[in-house]
Amino acid sequence: DIQMTQSPSSLSASVGDRVTITCRASQSISDYLNWYQQKPGRAPKLLIYTATSLQSGVPSRFSGSASGTDFTLTISSLQPEDFATYYCQQTDSAPFTFGGGTKVEIK
Amino acid sequence: QVKLVESGGGLVQPGRSLRLSCEASGFTFSSYAMHWVRQAPGRGLEWITSLSYDGSHKFYADSVKGRFTISRDNSKNTVSLQMNSLRVEDTAVYYCAKDPSRLVEYGFLDSWGQGTLVAVSS
């Protein structure tokens, strides 16, 4: 099975900060990497699919990039509504494993 | 708009069975693969199973293989999860989610239900 290692597990940031979250796959997954946002008590929401494609309706401050087996989610200017937990997921091959999550908290 | 509504959760004893359902609306259900993902209390997301648009392709996580079965009824716009031999560690919120592809060739989840809680306890 492909393991997804997400870092950091949590971070504190201020409104307006640039935030980066990283996900590393245990083997090549091409660009089959997706990012989700989850707020407490809510279902996850798709942000980025196939590493770099922005889901419809998601603000352009969210972006994704890839380099080999390393993937990054960047929030260019953190907004109050962005405080949440973020998960990566690989969909190269089943089981479609998620990373452990990154909780973004207010500094 | 896409709407997914899960039902069937509740409290069940270890070793017993439970069947979850997810009713879909707002899109052509028979054209898309569907998934179930769960989240134990205070924990992260765990993908557990996927089913292609026509039921021909099924995938399971090792943690549920042989105990859980995914199925769909395209005439009723419903995907189901039959859960047998339940364990305490199956306690979680269970989400159904839509895949934008037919044969799970994409695999990402572009719409989610609100989830249903399954609690396994004696």
Interface residues (C-beta under 8 A of the other chain):
Chain A: D1 Y32 N34 Y36 Q38 A43 P44 K45 L46 Y49 T50 Q55 Y87 Q89 T91 A94 P95 F96 T97 F98 G99 G100 G101
Chain B: H35 V37 G44 L45 E46 W47 S50 F59 Y60 A61 D62 Y95 V104 Y106 G107 F108 L109 D110 S111 W112 G113 Q114 G115
